[in-house]
Amino acid sequence: MPKLSGSSVLITGGATGIGRAVVHHFVEEGARLCVLCVNDEQASSLRGEFGAEVETVIGDVRSLADNQRAAALAVERFGGPEIDKLIEGMTPLGFAAKPEDHVALYALLACPVSARYVTGTTILSDGGIGVG
């Protein structure tokens, strides 16, 4: 029996790259997935590959309303009072980002002294930092 059989999972950033690989693996393990996609092209691509195994929602991961809409669809589509897992695409924040979550990042980048220390680093708009 697959390890995730019967689990309801919402994945943001699941249409491309590592996120898509996670979607593929979770489908193989029996999870029921809802993926928040940036556009119709990404959603169509997921539906084309996974069919009814994956529900898609178009939205922006930075929008609390879009995240709430995706969560509501996942619960509606797969039943149950809640989602078993939330896999957030490459964000250490653990929640949908609000504009005030970015203040420290922008202050860092605006300072000519501090900003020079982030050379060679990718700073993601959701607050994540990846060494590049």
Secondary structure, DSSP 4 states (H G I P E B T S, - for coil): --TTTT-EEEEES-SSHHHHHHHHHHHHTT-EEEEEESSHHHHHHHHHHHGGGEEEEE--TT-HHHHHHHHHHHHHHH-SSS-SEEE-TT-SSSS---GGGGHHHHHHHH-HHHHGGGTTEEE-TTS-EEE-
